[in-house]
């Protein structure tokens, strides 16, 4: 099944942040919730968004963000404020404790993943290593 990529993402390493027990694998900020709702509005064929990782970029990994039509067997499901985000099985450990934000400024608008598990990022912020 082919998926359509819908957004770009920037990576930020978060230092000195402890993983909280019994928390969702991914937490969305209010601005991220609003943007996901906007992206899914009128698209009844999709059940939510799916976050994954792929090998790409100068530092090893980068995030993927696609529309999801079905939940695969081993996907992690995060439901927050009426929004459903699926986490691909290959991305679950690298996303644990991550905050997903949506940021708009004069030059860009993008999802930003504030991830405490990241050990390094590239200069442009699109790829990371764990």
MMTF fields as JSON, N, C-alpha, C and O atoms, coordinates in Angstrom:
{
  "mmtfVersion": "1.0.0",
  "mmtfProducer": "UNKNOWN",
  "numBonds": 519,
  "numAtoms": 520,
  "numGroups": 130,
  "numChains": 1,
  "numModels": 1,
  "chainsPerModel": [1],
  "groupsPerChain": [130],
  "chainIdList": ["A"],
  "bondAtomList": [4, 2, 8, 6, 12, 10, 16, 14, 20, 18, 24, 22, 28, 26, 32, 30, 36, 34, 40, 38, 44, 42, 48, 46, 52, 50, 56, 54, 60, 58, 64, 62, 68, 66, 72, 70, 76, 74, 80, 78, 84, 82, 88, 86, 92, 90, 96, 94, 100, 98, 104, 102, 108, 106, 112, 110, 116, 114, 120, 118, 124, 122, 128, 126, 132, 130, 136, 134, 140, 138, 144, 142, 148, 146, 152, 150, 156, 154, 160, 158, 164, 162, 168, 166, 172, 170, 176, 174, 180, 178, 184, 182, 188, 186, 192, 190, 196, 194, 200, 198, 204, 202, 208, 206, 212, 210, 216, 214, 220, 218, 224, 222, 228, 226, 232, 230, 236, 234, 240, 238, 244, 242, 248, 246, 252, 250, 256, 254, 260, 258, 264, 262, 268, 266, 272, 270, 276, 274, 280, 278, 284, 282, 288, 286, 292, 290, 296, 294, 300, 298, 304, 302, 308, 306, 312, 310, 316, 314, 320, 318, 324, 322, 328, 326, 332, 330, 336, 334, 340, 338, 344, 342, 348, 346, 352, 350, 356, 354, 360, 358, 364, 362, 368, 366, 372, 370, 376, 374, 380, 378, 384, 382, 388, 386, 392, 390, 396, 394, 400, 398, 404, 402, 408, 406, 412, 410, 416, 414, 420, 418, 424, 422, 428, 426, 432, 430, 436, 434, 440, 438, 444, 442, 448, 446, 452, 450, 456, 454, 460, 458, 464, 462, 468, 466, 472, 470, 476, 474, 480, 478, 484, 482, 488, 486, 492, 490, 496, 494, 500, 498, 504, 502, 508, 506, 512, 510, 516, 514],
  "bondOrderList": [1, 1, 1, 1, 1, 1, 1, 1, 1, 1, 1, 1, 1, 1, 1, 1, 1, 1, 1, 1, 1, 1, 1, 1, 1, 1, 1, 1, 1, 1, 1, 1, 1, 1, 1, 1, 1, 1, 1, 1, 1, 1, 1, 1, 1, 1, 1, 1, 1, 1, 1, 1, 1, 1, 1, 1, 1, 1, 1, 1, 1, 1, 1, 1, 1, 1, 1, 1, 1, 1, 1, 1, 1, 1, 1, 1, 1, 1, 1, 1, 1, 1, 1, 1, 1, 1, 1, 1, 1, 1, 1, 1, 1, 1, 1, 1, 1, 1, 1, 1, 1, 1, 1, 1, 1, 1, 1, 1, 1, 1, 1, 1, 1, 1, 1, 1, 1, 1, 1, 1, 1, 1, 1, 1, 1, 1, 1, 1, 1],
  "groupList": [{"groupName": "UNK", "atomNameList": ["N", "CA", "C", "O"], "elementList": ["N", "C", "C", "O"], "formalChargeList": [0, 0, 0, 0], "bondAtomList": [1, 0, 2, 1, 3, 2], "bondOrderList": [1, 1, 2], "singleLetterCode": "X", "chemCompType": "L-PEPTIDE LINKING"}],
  "groupTypeList": [0, 0, 0, 0, 0, 0, 0, 0, 0, 0, 0, 0, 0, 0, 0, 0, 0, 0, 0, 0, 0, 0, 0, 0, 0, 0, 0, 0, 0, 0, 0, 0, 0, 0, 0, 0, 0, 0, 0, 0, 0, 0, 0, 0, 0, 0, 0, 0, 0, 0, 0, 0, 0, 0, 0, 0, 0, 0, 0, 0, 0, 0, 0, 0, 0, 0, 0, 0, 0, 0, 0, 0, 0, 0, 0, 0, 0, 0, 0, 0, 0, 0, 0, 0, 0, 0, 0, 0, 0, 0, 0, 0, 0, 0, 0, 0, 0, 0, 0, 0, 0, 0, 0, 0, 0, 0, 0, 0, 0, 0, 0, 0, 0, 0, 0, 0, 0, 0, 0, 0, 0, 0, 0, 0, 0, 0, 0, 0, 0, 0],
  "groupIdList": [1, 2, 3, 4, 5, 6, 7, 8, 9, 10, 11, 12, 13, 14, 15, 16, 17, 18, 19, 20, 21, 22, 23, 24, 25, 26, 27, 28, 29, 30, 31, 32, 33, 34, 35, 36, 37, 38, 39, 40, 41, 42, 43, 44, 45, 46, 47, 48, 49, 50, 51, 52, 53, 54, 55, 56, 57, 58, 59, 60, 61, 62, 63, 64, 65, 66, 67, 68, 69, 70, 71, 72, 73, 74, 75, 76, 77, 78, 79, 80, 81, 82, 83, 84, 85, 86, 87, 88, 89, 90, 91, 92, 93, 94, 95, 96, 97, 98, 99, 100, 101, 102, 103, 104, 105, 106, 107, 108, 109, 110, 111, 112, 113, 114, 115, 116, 117, 118, 119, 120, 121, 122, 123, 124, 125, 126, 127, 128, 129, 130],
  "secStructList": [7, 7, 7, 7, 5, 7, 7, 7, 3, 3, 3, 3, 3, 7, 7, 1, 7, 7, 7, 7, 6, 6, 7, 7, 1, 3, 3, 3, 7, 2, 2, 2, 2, 2, 2, 2, 2, 2, 2, 2, 6, 6, 7, 6, 6, 7, 7, 3, 3, 3, 3, 3, 3, 3, 3, 7, 1, 6, 6, 1, 3, 3, 3, 3, 3, 3, 3, 3, 1, 1, 7, 7, 6, 6, 7, 3, 3, 3, 3, 3, 6, 6, 3, 3, 3, 3, 3, 7, 6, 6, 6, 2, 2, 2, 2, 6, 6, 3, 3, 3, 3, 3, 3, 3, 7, 1, 1, 7, 3, 3, 3, 3, 3, 3, 3, 6, 6, 7, 7, 3, 3, 7, 6, 6, 1, 1, 7, 3, 3, 7],
  "xCoordList": [0.836, 0.0, 0.883, 1.725, 0.713, 1.481, 0.867, -0.355, 1.716, 1.229, 1.737, 2.764, 1.012, 1.372, 1.991, 1.379, 3.189, 3.853, 3.18, 2.908, 2.907, 2.142, 2.851, 2.36, 3.993, 4.647, 6.125, 6.585, 6.858, 8.252, 8.373, 7.446, 9.477, 9.658, 11.079, 12.017, 11.226, 12.521, 12.762, 11.821, 14.009, 14.376, 15.105, 15.953, 14.78, 15.505, 15.868, 15.011, 17.124, 17.567, 17.186, 17.419, 16.606, 16.217, 17.123, 17.133, 17.884, 18.818, 18.228, 17.385, 18.693, 18.289, 16.786, 16.203, 16.173, 14.744, 14.581, 15.023, 13.964, 13.753, 12.466, 11.496, 12.455, 11.243, 10.295, 10.685, 9.071, 8.081, 7.398, 6.98, 7.275, 6.61, 5.112, 4.513, 4.522, 3.091, 2.602, 1.479, 3.41, 3.02, 2.853, 3.362, 2.147, 1.998, 3.366, 4.24, 3.527, 4.785, 5.058, 6.214, 4.006, 4.102, 3.053, 1.891, 3.457, 2.534, 2.446, 3.468, 1.237, 1.021, 0.728, -0.006, 1.296, 0.981, -0.372, -0.821, -1.022, -2.293, -2.196, -3.127, -1.075, -0.933, -0.802, -1.287, -0.155, -0.058, -1.427, -1.781, -2.189, -3.538, -4.386, -5.074, -4.342, -5.127, -4.714, -5.573, -3.407, -2.936, -3.33, -3.715, -3.239, -3.639, -5.133, -5.548, -5.938, -7.383, -7.637, -8.492, -6.901, -7.042, -6.649, -7.328, -5.555, -5.108, -6.099, -6.245, -6.78, -7.694, -9.127, -9.958, -9.437, -10.789, -11.225, -10.537, -12.366, -12.904, -12.242, -12.563, -11.343, -10.663, -11.096, -10.337, -12.313, -12.896, -12.248, -12.429, -11.494, -10.85, -9.639, -9.116, -9.194, -8.034, -8.474, -9.378, -7.821, -8.149, -7.256, -7.545, -6.186, -5.266, -3.969, -3.904, -2.947, -1.611, -0.711, -0.927, 0.291, 1.242, 2.653, 3.113, 3.338, 4.702, 5.639, 5.396, 6.694, 7.698, 9.083, 9.238, 10.085, 11.448, 11.994, 11.599, 12.901, 13.578, 15.026, 15.371, 15.865, 17.272, 17.403, 17.118, 17.851, 17.982, 18.726, 18.705, 19.363, 20.028, 21.452, 21.927, 22.12, 23.533, 23.78, 24.923, 22.744, 22.952, 22.289, 22.358, 21.649, 21.163, 19.676, 19.247, 18.862, 17.428, 16.674, 17.168, 15.476, 14.593, 13.163, 12.861, 12.3, 10.899, 10.116, 10.414, 9.11, 8.138, 6.781, 6.521, 5.933, 4.59, 3.644, 3.735, 2.724, 1.829, 0.405, 0.175, -0.542, -1.92, -2.015, -1.346, -2.846, -3.021, -4.453, -5.409, -4.594, -5.913, -6.288, -7.466, -5.282, -5.536, -4.455, -3.37, -4.767, -3.788, -3.189, -3.899, -1.871, -1.185, -1.115, -1.332, -0.815, -0.847, 0.047, -0.381, 1.252, 2.19, 2.34, 3.238, 1.483, 1.536, 1.068, 0.119, 1.737, 1.313, 0.317, 0.523, -0.759, -1.789, -1.828, -1.91, -1.768, -1.87, -3.114, -3.227, -4.045, -5.252, -5.227, -5.165, -5.276, -5.22, -6.127, -6.002, -7.026, -7.924, -8.655, -8.821, -9.085, -9.835, -8.992, -9.53, -7.691, -6.767, -6.08, -5.657, -5.972, -5.302, -4.005, -3.99, -2.91, -1.601, -1.087, -1.034, -0.714, -0.154, 1.36, 1.892, 2.046, 3.507, 3.928, 3.592, 4.655, 5.153, 6.001, 6.705, 5.932, 6.654, 8.153, 8.79, 8.73, 10.168, 10.554, 11.727, 9.578, 9.861, 9.527, 9.822, 8.922, 8.409, 9.484, 9.284, 10.599, 11.634, 12.308, 12.682, 12.464, 13.125, 12.212, 12.703, 10.902, 9.964, 9.509, 8.804, 9.884, 9.419, 9.691, 10.837, 8.644, 8.79, 8.888, 9.223, 8.606, 8.75, 7.509, 6.382, 7.744, 6.664, 6.594, 7.598, 5.403, 5.184, 4.523, 3.448, 5.162, 4.676, 4.484, 5.047, 3.697, 3.56, 3.931, 3.361, 4.897, 5.436, 5.287, 5.6, 4.805, 4.705, 5.492, 5.38, 6.287, 6.944, 6.868, 6.162, 7.576, 7.469, 7.94, 7.435, 8.903, 9.482, 9.019, 9.141, 8.493, 8.141, 7.038, 6.73, 6.471, 5.531, 5.798, 5.861, 5.959, 6.352, 6.075, 5.929, 6.005, 5.95, 7.365, 8.318, 7.494, 8.781, 8.672, 7.746, 9.616, 9.651, 10.725, 11.915, 10.317, 11.243, 11.495, 10.68, 12.638, 12.905, 14.071, 15.19, 13.812, 14.879, 15.857, 16.891, 15.559, 16.389, 17.498, 18.381, 17.467, 18.401, 19.783, 19.926, 20.795, 22.188, 22.862, 23.822, 22.374, 22.962, 22.026, 21.191, 22.173, 21.378, 22.298, 23.427, 21.804, 22.574, 22.36, 21.504, 23.103, 23.022, 21.679, 21.237, 21.022, 19.748, 18.575, 17.478, 18.791, 17.748, 16.776, 15.762, 17.061, 16.126, 16.462, 15.606, 17.694, 18.033, 18.691, 19.181, 18.683, 19.163, 19.757, 19.593, 20.448, 20.966, 20.594, 20.429, 20.472, 20.092, 21.179, 21.063],
  "yCoordList": [-1.176, 0.0, 1.242, 1.394, 2.105, 3.347, 4.392, 4.489, 5.168, 6.239, 7.561, 7.628, 8.605, 9.937, 10.698, 10.818, 11.207, 12.006, 13.364, 13.963, 13.856, 15.077, 16.225, 17.352, 15.994, 17.088, 16.805, 15.676, 17.852, 17.695, 17.804, 18.269, 17.39, 17.436, 17.842, 17.533, 18.534, 18.929, 18.195, 17.922, 17.875, 17.116, 18.016, 18.815, 17.892, 18.595, 17.596, 16.854, 17.576, 16.731, 17.428, 18.627, 16.693, 17.245, 16.625, 15.406, 17.451, 16.945, 17.081, 17.94, 16.209, 16.231, 16.079, 16.696, 15.272, 15.0, 13.518, 12.68, 13.201, 11.816, 11.299, 12.043, 10.033, 9.406, 9.167, 8.607, 9.589, 9.4, 8.044, 7.716, 7.26, 5.969, 6.142, 7.138, 5.159, 5.12, 6.317, 6.78, 6.808, 7.89, 7.348, 6.278, 8.084, 7.692, 7.743, 8.521, 6.918, 6.882, 8.224, 8.611, 8.926, 10.2, 11.137, 10.759, 12.352, 13.355, 14.496, 14.983, 14.918, 15.996, 17.3, 17.307, 18.391, 19.7, 20.144, 19.587, 21.132, 21.621, 22.089, 21.881, 22.72, 23.161, 21.972, 22.031, 20.902, 19.693, 19.034, 18.572, 18.99, 18.411, 19.178, 18.572, 20.505, 21.325, 21.09, 20.997, 20.993, 20.792, 19.412, 19.278, 18.393, 17.05, 17.031, 16.437, 17.673, 17.761, 18.456, 18.026, 19.52, 20.252, 19.375, 19.383, 18.625, 17.757, 16.633, 16.215, 16.147, 15.026, 15.46, 14.617, 16.744, 17.236, 16.923, 17.267, 16.274, 15.938, 14.753, 14.442, 14.095, 12.919, 11.676, 11.135, 11.246, 10.143, 8.799, 7.861, 8.681, 7.406, 7.131, 6.017, 8.135, 7.976, 7.94, 8.67, 7.081, 6.964, 7.847, 8.043, 8.379, 9.237, 9.417, 9.197, 9.817, 9.96, 8.842, 8.309, 8.494, 7.464, 8.042, 8.576, 7.926, 8.405, 7.21, 6.161, 7.373, 6.322, 6.929, 8.149, 6.081, 6.529, 5.767, 4.631, 6.4, 5.729, 6.175, 7.244, 5.339, 5.697, 6.718, 6.444, 7.929, 9.011, 10.157, 10.294, 10.954, 12.147, 11.871, 10.737, 12.916, 12.812, 12.236, 11.919, 12.09, 11.576, 10.226, 9.703, 9.646, 8.279, 8.076, 7.305, 8.742, 8.511, 9.819, 10.884, 9.735, 10.889, 10.395, 9.223, 11.295, 10.945, 10.953, 11.72, 10.091, 10.112, 10.362, 9.939, 11.036, 11.344, 11.163, 11.877, 10.2, 9.855, 9.703, 9.533, 9.766, 9.442, 7.942, 7.166, 7.524, 6.098, 5.677, 6.303, 4.622, 4.082, 2.942, 2.73, 2.202, 1.082, 1.03, 1.586, 0.36, 0.131, -1.247, -2.253, -1.282, -2.56, -3.287, -2.689, -4.562, -5.412, -4.9, -4.914, -4.458, -4.068, -2.551, -2.094, -1.778, -0.327, 0.072, -0.502, 1.055, 1.648, 2.752, 3.523, 2.827, 3.82, 4.837, 4.471, 6.108, 7.198, 7.998, 8.517, 8.094, 8.886, 10.005, 9.765, 11.23, 12.387, 13.475, 13.863, 13.964, 15.07, 14.821, 15.738, 13.595, 13.259, 13.023, 12.884, 12.975, 12.76, 11.417, 11.066, 10.667, 9.369, 9.427, 9.796, 9.053, 8.967, 7.551, 7.057, 6.908, 5.565, 5.665, 6.475, 4.833, 4.797, 3.472, 2.409, 3.536, 2.352, 1.512, 2.056, 0.2, -0.696, -0.429, -0.611, 0.0, 0.274, 1.572, 1.785, 2.437, 3.742, 3.817, 4.825, 2.782, 2.868, 3.149, 4.01, 2.463, 2.686, 4.044, 4.67, 4.497, 5.786, 6.964, 8.078, 6.751, 7.833, 7.877, 8.809, 6.92, 6.839, 8.13, 8.572, 8.733, 9.96, 11.228, 12.281, 11.159, 12.306, 13.194, 12.716, 14.488, 15.463, 15.899, 16.305, 15.811, 16.235, 17.61, 17.773, 18.586, 19.956, 20.408, 19.814, 21.448, 22.058, 23.521, 24.234, 23.971, 25.32, 26.048, 25.504, 27.283, 28.147, 29.419, 30.024, 29.82, 31.118, 31.764, 31.266, 32.853, 33.589, 32.794, 32.993, 31.896, 31.175, 29.736, 29.163, 29.145, 27.726, 27.358, 28.095, 26.218, 25.592, 24.099, 23.515, 23.477, 22.072, 21.432, 22.115, 20.111, 19.352, 19.247, 19.02, 19.412, 19.32, 18.228, 18.228, 17.302, 16.216, 16.511, 16.457, 16.819, 17.057, 15.71, 15.227, 15.111, 13.722, 13.607, 14.009, 13.058, 12.918, 11.781, 11.679, 10.935, 9.771, 10.059, 9.225, 11.208, 11.535, 11.845, 12.603, 11.247, 11.473, 12.529, 13.166, 12.722, 13.704, 14.036, 13.22, 15.251, 15.673, 16.301, 16.688, 16.393, 17.06, 18.563, 19.015, 19.323, 20.776, 21.335, 22.34, 20.709, 21.22, 20.765, 21.314, 19.779, 19.334, 18.312, 18.019, 17.763, 16.798, 15.353, 14.482, 15.071, 13.691, 13.631, 14.63, 12.425, 12.247, 10.865, 9.987, 10.68, 9.365, 9.084, 9.989, 7.789, 7.361, 6.485, 6.014],
  "zCoordList": [0.0, 0.0, 0.0, 0.885, -0.945, -1.029, -0.122, -0.005, 0.515, 1.372, 0.852, 0.177, 1.172, 0.722, 1.883, 2.945, 1.689, 2.709, 2.761, 1.721, 3.969, 4.066, 4.749, 4.688, 5.403, 6.116, 6.288, 6.119, 6.629, 6.995, 8.504, 9.167, 9.043, 10.489, 10.823, 10.088, 11.933, 12.446, 13.749, 14.494, 14.028, 15.212, 16.189, 15.79, 17.471, 18.519, 19.601, 20.08, 19.983, 21.087, 22.387, 22.538, 23.321, 24.609, 25.656, 25.825, 26.359, 27.362, 28.756, 29.015, 29.647, 31.055, 31.247, 32.139, 30.427, 30.558, 30.84, 30.054, 31.932, 32.326, 31.708, 31.571, 31.338, 30.843, 32.008, 33.032, 31.848, 32.9, 32.724, 31.613, 33.776, 33.649, 33.405, 33.812, 32.737, 32.469, 31.668, 31.868, 30.791, 29.902, 28.507, 28.171, 27.713, 26.315, 25.627, 26.009, 24.629, 23.889, 23.219, 23.045, 22.848, 22.158, 22.74, 22.887, 23.069, 23.603, 22.597, 22.114, 22.285, 21.336, 22.072, 23.06, 21.596, 22.144, 21.567, 20.565, 22.181, 21.635, 20.181, 19.404, 19.805, 18.416, 17.46, 16.331, 17.901, 17.073, 16.926, 15.841, 18.003, 17.945, 16.938, 16.116, 16.998, 16.078, 14.629, 13.752, 14.363, 12.995, 12.474, 11.313, 13.315, 12.889, 12.575, 11.58, 13.41, 13.136, 11.805, 11.031, 11.539, 10.287, 9.09, 8.064, 9.227, 8.13, 7.836, 6.687, 8.872, 8.699, 8.397, 8.058, 8.51, 8.274, 6.842, 5.881, 6.718, 5.402, 4.729, 3.582, 5.401, 4.835, 5.62, 6.425, 5.37, 6.13, 5.853, 6.63, 4.762, 4.445, 5.342, 5.349, 6.094, 6.974, 8.434, 8.841, 9.217, 10.641, 11.504, 12.684, 10.943, 11.681, 10.918, 9.709, 11.641, 11.061, 11.57, 12.658, 10.784, 11.183, 11.173, 10.164, 12.322, 12.467, 12.358, 12.956, 11.602, 11.467, 11.368, 11.406, 11.241, 10.999, 9.799, 9.539, 9.079, 7.976, 7.96, 8.463, 7.373, 7.258, 6.146, 4.98, 6.547, 5.582, 6.246, 7.469, 5.462, 5.973, 6.401, 6.348, 6.824, 7.151, 8.537, 8.867, 9.361, 10.711, 10.943, 12.055, 9.935, 10.065, 9.928, 9.069, 10.746, 10.749, 10.572, 10.942, 10.004, 9.945, 10.127, 9.897, 10.539, 10.774, 9.478, 8.562, 9.408, 8.32, 8.945, 10.071, 8.229, 8.701, 7.536, 6.538, 7.66, 6.567, 7.082, 8.279, 6.159, 6.495, 6.723, 6.04, 7.682, 7.973, 7.647, 8.105, 6.86, 6.546, 7.476, 7.765, 7.947, 8.854, 9.92, 9.753, 11.008, 12.071, 11.855, 11.853, 11.672, 11.503, 12.848, 13.902, 12.796, 13.989, 15.13, 16.284, 14.845, 15.89, 16.05, 16.758, 15.408, 15.563, 16.956, 17.491, 17.535, 18.809, 18.482, 17.545, 19.253, 18.996, 20.13, 21.302, 19.773, 20.743, 20.381, 19.271, 21.323, 21.123, 22.148, 23.354, 21.647, 22.531, 21.985, 20.824, 22.8, 22.434, 21.115, 20.311, 20.898, 19.692, 18.459, 17.361, 18.616, 17.497, 17.675, 18.777, 16.584, 16.627, 15.834, 14.66, 16.508, 15.862, 16.066, 17.192, 14.98, 15.032, 14.928, 14.169, 15.701, 15.656, 15.055, 15.577, 13.968, 13.288, 14.246, 15.098, 14.104, 15.015, 15.041, 16.079, 13.917, 13.865, 14.57, 14.878, 14.827, 15.417, 16.901, 17.543, 17.456, 18.818, 19.862, 20.719, 19.818, 20.825, 20.67, 21.662, 19.442, 19.244, 19.573, 19.757, 19.654, 19.946, 21.404, 21.791, 22.201, 23.581, 24.342, 24.432, 24.886, 25.666, 24.845, 25.387, 23.558, 22.665, 22.684, 22.814, 22.551, 22.42, 20.962, 20.376, 20.385, 18.998, 19.032, 19.61, 18.42, 18.412, 16.971, 16.052, 16.773, 15.453, 15.603, 16.43, 14.792, 14.919, 13.589, 12.53, 13.66, 12.482, 12.744, 13.81, 11.761, 11.836, 10.456, 9.58, 10.257, 9.001, 7.788, 6.683, 7.985, 6.854, 6.7, 5.618, 7.758, 7.653, 8.634, 9.571, 8.389, 9.329, 9.266, 8.184, 10.448, 10.461, 11.805, 12.819, 11.797, 13.03, 13.584, 12.838, 14.891, 15.57, 16.619, 17.43, 16.604, 17.572, 18.613, 18.305, 19.835, 20.946, 21.608, 22.394, 21.278, 21.622, 22.613, 22.297, 23.819, 24.811, 24.51, 25.169, 23.544, 23.237, 22.235, 22.038, 21.608, 20.537, 21.095, 22.054, 20.48, 20.874, 20.001, 20.435, 18.777, 17.893, 16.747, 16.355, 16.208, 15.063, 14.023, 14.326, 12.809, 11.77, 11.868, 12.628, 11.132, 11.18, 10.772, 11.327, 9.816, 9.345, 10.225, 10.117, 11.084, 11.996, 11.436, 12.07, 10.261, 9.68, 9.969, 9.815, 10.387, 10.711, 12.089, 12.614, 12.651, 14.012, 14.198, 13.351, 15.313, 15.675, 17.131, 17.949, 17.412, 18.767, 19.336, 20.468]
}
